Amino acid sequence: MAITALIFDFDGLLMDTESTSLASWQQEWREHRLELAADGFFVDHGGDVSQDRYDQLAAAVGPGFDRAASHARRTAHRDELNAALGLAPGIGDWLDQAGQLGLRLAVASSSPRSWVVRLLGQIGHLDRFETVVCGDEVERVKPDPGVYLLALDQLGVAPEDAIAFEDTAHGVAAAKAAGLRCIAVPNRHADPAVFGAADILLTSAAERAIADLISA
């Protein structure tokens, strides 16, 4: 069957919000004269782990920790960093190439819909995607295949007619569990060695053209 649709993860793939998230947390730890290491920061599943991170920071700071003030300060800094983001390198070209080939585009993310829609709208690319499926619309987040299965259902295409694009190993696992071929472009914080389940592993979206990838 011919490929008719491409389904993209969001965080770390379409936009480098993984780096801005890490930076915002590290800055918040520095507010308390503490250091947060990047090692171990990123978890092996999708979804929001902010409360766990605030619990960790609260335990390090002690009784004087003001969670509400910390959250307001951190998210303001994160949003400031995100305001400077565009599409990740090579992604804009991929979307252009997909459009020229008549391919349908979707997003399948573990993040909340409000987050994904706001950021894609902020950079003027939301309307490029026919459907956006998010973690708050399914029972379980990646590596569960729920968001991919719902995206396929909304597109009305079979798994063999679509390709998924991911930046994490648990995202690849979700795509494969949904029956999709998966092309991985590991984000800068992911170890390429753990992407053995991906059908194709790239170092950048600029490495190969969409026409080449859908025929591989």
Order of alpha helices (4+ residues) and beta strands (2+ residues): beta-alpha-alpha-alpha-alpha-beta-alpha-beta-alpha-beta-alpha-beta-beta-alpha
